[in-house]
Amino acid sequence: MNDWHSDFYAAIKQLFKDEDLKIIQEEYLSKEPLRIDVIIIKNLDSHQIKKQIGKIFKKYNIIEYKSPTDYISIDDYFKGLSYTYLYKSTMNAEGKNKKEINDINIEEMTLSFVCNKFPEKLISYLKKHDKKIEKPIDGIYYINGEWIPVQIIVQSEIRNVEENFALMLLSDNEYFQEALKKYFQTITGEKSSSEAKRLLEAAFRKNIIKAVEVYKMYEDMINEEVQEYVIKTLKQTKLKIYTEQELKEREEKSKKEGMELGLEKGIEKGIEKGIEKGIEKGIEKGIEKRTKELAVKLLKKKLSNIPDDIIEIIGKSKDVQKIEKMVEDIFNINNVDDVRKYLN
C-alpha cells in the first residue's frame, strides 16, 4: 500500500534541508477528542426563532460556552471558527446517512459564544483587525466580517428576564433575583424535567446567598409541592436553604397550618348551607388579611426595621391593590420613603 503522505513528508524535508526549520509529520491538533459544546439544528429551514439570542440562527448553529469563571480568549475565538468549519467539512447533513461534498452549505451555519463577562481583549483585537462590532441589544454583540454570522452573548449584560431568565441564573447578572423568581414560577415539582433540576442546582451554586434570600422571600407564594421539590433537590447536592433548627420550625409550622386548614374546612362544611354573601365576604377578608401579612413580612426581610405607623397603615388600608403592587415590586423598594409612595 502506497503511503503518499510519508512520501510527501520526505520531499518536504529534502526541499528545506538547508534551512533552519523544524518539520513535523502528522502533528495531532488535540490531545482530547474535539467536541462542540452545543449545536442547535433547525428541524424546518423556514422556522423563525423568536428568542433574541437566536435571531442570527440558520440551519446549523454552533455554540461555544464559557463557565462563569472563564472567558473567551483570542485563541478561543479562532477555535470556535475552526470547529464550525470542521463541522461543515466532516459531518453529514441533517437527514443524510453519509457525508457528501458540500452537503452542508457554509451559508447555513452560525457561531455563538456565550460567556459571563464582556471579553474586552478579544473585542479590542477584533476591532484592530477590521471586524465590525454591532450591539443590537444589551448583552449581544454581532461580529461582522467573518464568512459566517458570529455573535457573542454576555450573560451578565442581558436584560430581558422573561425571555432569558435561564441564562441569567448561570451568571453575575444584576437581575439574578428576578430571574430566579421567574424560574420558581416555571417549576412543576417532581414532574419537572432533569434540565429544570440541574438549572435549579446551578443557580444555587452560582449565588447561594442571593438564591436563598429570594427563595425565603417568596416561599409563601410558592405552592407546597414546589417548596418540597426545591428543598429535596438541593439537599441531594448538599446545598441547604434552611438550618436544622429552621427545618424543625418549618415542620411545626406546617403541622399547625394543616390543623388550621382542617378546622377551616370543617367550618366551611358547617356553613355551606348558610348565607352565600357572608361566605364570600369572609373569603375576601381572608385574602385581604393574608396579602397585608405577606407585605409586612417581605418589607421586614428587605428593610429590617419598619416604622410602626407603616405597619398600621398597611393593616388599615382598604386599597388591597396598592398592597399587592408593593409586594410585586419588592425588589424596587430600597427604603421607607419608597414604601410610603405605594401607600399614599
C-alpha positions in Angstrom: 0.0 0.0 0.0 1.4 3.4 -1.0 2.0 5.9 1.8 1.9 9.1 -0.2 1.8 11.3 2.9 5.1 9.9 4.1 6.5 10.3 0.6 5.4 14.0 0.7 7.0 14.4 4.1 10.3 13.1 2.8 10.0 15.5 -0.2 9.4 18.5 2.1 12.4 17.6 4.3 14.6 17.3 1.3 13.3 20.6 -0.1 14.1 22.5 3.1 17.2 20.5 4.3 19.4 23.6 4.2 17.0 25.8 6.2 16.9 26.2 10.0 13.4 24.7 10.3 11.5 22.2 12.5 9.4 19.9 10.3 6.9 17.6 12.0 4.9 14.8 10.3 1.2 14.3 11.2 1.0 16.6 14.2 -2.1 15.9 16.3 -4.0 19.1 16.9 -5.7 17.9 20.1 -4.8 15.6 23.0 -8.5 15.0 23.6 -11.4 14.3 21.1 -12.6 17.5 19.5 -16.2 18.3 20.6 -18.6 21.2 20.3 -20.4 22.4 23.4 -23.8 22.7 21.8 -25.2 22.6 18.3 -28.8 23.7 17.5 -30.2 22.4 14.3 -33.5 23.7 12.8 -36.0 20.9 12.0 -37.6 23.2 9.4 -35.5 25.7 7.5 -38.4 28.1 7.4 -38.8 28.1 11.2 -38.3 31.6 12.6 -36.6 31.8 16.0 -38.5 34.1 18.4 -35.8 34.4 21.1 -33.4 37.4 20.6 -30.3 35.3 21.0 -31.5 33.2 18.1 -32.2 35.9 15.6 -29.0 35.1 13.7 -29.6 31.4 13.7 -29.8 29.4 10.4 -29.9 25.7 9.8 -26.8 24.7 11.8 -25.8 26.8 14.8 -22.6 26.1 16.8 -22.5 27.4 20.4 -19.3 27.6 22.5 -19.9 28.2 26.2 -17.5 29.5 28.9 -18.2 28.9 32.6 -18.8 31.9 35.0 -15.1 32.0 36.0 -13.8 31.5 32.4 -13.5 34.0 29.5 -13.3 34.0 25.7 -9.7 34.4 24.7 -8.4 35.3 21.2 -7.4 31.7 20.6 -10.9 30.5 21.8 -12.4 32.7 19.1 -10.3 31.1 16.4 -11.0 27.6 17.8 -14.7 28.3 17.6 -14.4 29.3 14.0 -12.3 26.2 13.3 -14.9 23.9 14.9 -17.6 25.4 12.7 -15.6 24.9 9.5 -14.6 21.4 10.7 -18.3 20.5 11.3 -19.2 21.8 7.8 -16.4 19.7 6.2 -16.7 16.4 8.1 -20.3 15.9 9.4 -23.3 14.6 7.4 -26.0 17.0 6.5 -29.1 16.5 8.7 -31.2 13.6 7.5 -28.4 12.0 5.4 -26.6 8.7 6.2 -23.3 9.6 4.7 -21.1 12.6 4.1 -21.3 14.2 0.6 -19.2 17.1 -0.8 -20.6 20.4 0.3 -23.8 18.9 1.6 -23.7 21.4 4.5 -23.6 24.9 2.9 -21.5 27.4 4.8 -24.3 29.9 4.3 -26.4 27.6 6.6 -24.1 28.0 9.6 -23.7 30.4 12.5 -21.4 30.6 15.5 -22.3 31.9 19.0 -20.0 32.4 22.0 -21.6 32.6 25.5 -19.7 34.0 28.5 -20.3 35.7 31.8 -18.2 38.8 31.4 -17.6 41.1 28.4 -14.4 39.9 26.5 -12.7 43.2 26.3 -9.3 42.0 25.0 -11.0 39.9 22.3 -13.2 42.7 21.1 -10.3 45.1 21.0 -8.3 42.6 18.9 -11.2 42.1 16.5 -11.6 45.8 16.0 -7.9 46.2 15.4 -8.3 43.6 12.6 -11.1 45.4 10.9 -14.0 43.4 12.3 -17.2 45.5 12.8 -18.8 45.1 16.2 -22.6 45.7 16.3 -24.7 45.7 19.5 -28.4 45.2 18.7 -29.5 44.9 22.3 -27.8 44.7 25.8 -25.7 41.6 26.1 -25.5 40.6 22.4 -22.6 41.6 20.1 -22.5 40.7 16.4 -19.1 40.3 14.8 -19.3 41.3 11.2 -16.7 40.4 8.6 -16.4 36.7 9.0 -17.5 34.1 6.5 -20.4 33.1 8.8 -22.6 35.1 11.2 -20.9 35.3 14.6 -22.3 36.6 17.9 -21.0 37.0 21.5 -23.7 36.7 24.2 -22.6 38.3 27.5 -24.8 36.7 30.2 -24.2 39.4 32.8 -25.4 42.1 30.5 -28.7 40.7 29.1 -31.8 42.3 30.4 -35.0 40.5 29.3 -35.8 38.4 32.3 -39.0 36.9 30.8 -37.0 35.6 27.8 -33.6 34.9 29.2 -34.0 34.0 32.9 -32.4 30.6 32.4 -29.1 32.1 31.1 -29.2 34.8 33.8 -29.2 32.1 36.5 -25.7 31.0 35.4 -24.1 34.5 35.6 -23.4 37.6 37.7 -26.4 39.3 36.1 -27.8 42.2 38.3 -31.3 40.7 37.6 -30.4 37.3 39.1 -33.0 37.6 41.8 -35.8 38.5 39.4 -34.6 35.6 37.1 -34.8 33.1 40.0 -38.3 34.3 41.0 -39.4 33.8 37.3 -37.8 30.3 37.4 -39.7 29.3 40.5 -42.9 30.1 38.6 -42.0 27.5 36.0 -41.2 24.6 38.3 -43.8 21.9 38.5 -42.5 19.9 41.4 -41.5 16.2 40.9 -42.8 16.4 37.3 -40.0 18.9 36.4 -37.5 17.8 33.8 -33.9 16.8 34.5 -32.9 20.1 32.9 -35.0 22.0 35.3 -33.5 20.2 38.2 -30.0 20.8 37.0 -30.6 24.5 36.4 -32.0 24.8 39.9 -28.9 23.3 41.4 -26.7 25.5 39.2 -28.5 28.7 40.2 -27.9 28.0 43.9 -24.3 27.0 43.3 -23.7 30.2 41.4 -25.0 32.5 44.1 -26.1 30.6 47.2 -26.6 33.8 49.3 -28.9 35.6 46.8 -30.7 32.4 45.9 -31.6 31.6 49.5 -32.7 35.2 50.1 -35.0 35.1 47.1 -36.4 31.7 48.0 -37.2 32.7 51.6 -38.7 36.0 50.4 -41.1 34.3 48.0 -41.7 30.9 49.7 -45.2 32.0 50.7 -46.0 32.5 47.1 -44.7 29.0 46.0 -47.0 26.1 46.3 -46.1 23.4 48.9 -45.2 20.7 46.3 -42.7 23.0 44.6 -41.2 24.0 48.0 -40.6 20.4 48.9 -39.2 19.7 45.5 -36.7 22.6 45.8 -35.6 21.5 49.3 -35.2 17.9 48.3 -33.3 18.7 45.1 -30.8 20.9 46.9 -30.4 18.5 49.8 -29.3 15.9 47.4 -26.5 18.2 46.2 -25.6 19.2 49.8 -26.9 22.7 49.3 -29.0 24.0 52.2 -31.8 26.6 52.2 -32.6 26.0 55.9 -30.6 25.2 59.0 -31.6 22.2 61.0 -33.5 24.5 63.5 -35.3 26.3 60.7 -36.3 22.9 59.2 -37.8 21.9 62.6 -39.6 25.2 62.9 -40.9 24.8 59.4 -42.2 21.3 60.1 -44.0 22.5 63.2 -45.5 25.4 61.3 -46.7 23.0 58.5 -48.5 20.9 61.1 -50.1 23.9 62.7 -51.2 25.2 59.3 -52.6 21.7 58.5 -54.7 21.7 61.6 -55.9 25.2 60.9 -56.8 24.2 57.4 -58.7 21.2 58.6 -60.6 23.4 61.0 -61.3 25.9 58.2 -62.6 23.0 56.0 -64.9 21.8 58.9 -66.3 25.3 59.3 -66.8 25.6 55.6 -68.8 22.4 55.6 -70.8 23.6 58.5 -71.8 26.9 56.9 -72.1 25.5 53.4 -75.8 25.9 53.6 -75.5 29.4 55.2 -75.8 32.8 53.7 -73.8 32.9 50.4 -72.8 36.5 50.7 -71.4 36.1 54.2 -69.1 33.3 52.9 -67.9 35.5 50.0 -67.2 38.3 52.4 -65.3 36.1 54.7 -63.1 34.8 51.8 -62.4 38.3 50.6 -61.4 39.4 54.2 -59.2 36.3 54.5 -57.4 37.1 51.2 -57.0 40.7 52.2 -55.5 39.8 55.6 -53.0 37.4 54.1 -51.9 39.9 51.5 -51.3 42.5 54.2 -49.4 40.0 56.3 -47.2 39.0 53.4 -46.5 42.6 52.6 -45.3 43.3 56.2 -43.2 40.1 56.2 -41.5 40.9 52.9 -40.8 44.5 54.0 -39.2 43.3 57.3 -37.0 40.9 55.3 -36.0 43.6 52.8 -35.5 46.7 55.1 -35.1 45.1 58.6 -36.7 48.0 60.5 -40.2 49.1 59.6 -41.8 52.0 61.5 -44.9 51.0 63.4 -47.0 53.7 61.6 -46.2 51.9 58.2 -47.4 48.6 59.6 -50.5 50.3 61.0 -51.3 52.0 57.6 -50.9 48.6 55.8 -53.2 47.0 58.4 -55.9 49.6 58.0 -55.6 50.1 54.2 -58.8 49.4 52.2 -56.9 49.5 48.9 -55.6 45.9 48.6 -54.5 46.5 45.0 -51.9 49.0 46.3 -50.6 46.4 48.8 -50.4 43.7 46.0 -48.5 46.1 43.8 -46.0 46.8 46.6 -45.4 43.0 47.0 -44.8 42.6 43.3 -42.3 45.5 43.2 -40.5 44.4 46.4 -37.0 44.4 44.7 -37.5 48.0 43.7 -38.2 49.1 47.3 -34.9 50.2 49.0 -36.1 52.4 51.9 -39.0 53.6 53.9 -39.7 56.5 51.6 -40.3 54.1 48.7 -42.8 52.2 50.9 -44.7 55.4 51.6 -45.0 56.2 47.9 -47.0 53.0 47.5 -49.3 53.7 50.5 -50.1 57.4 49.6 
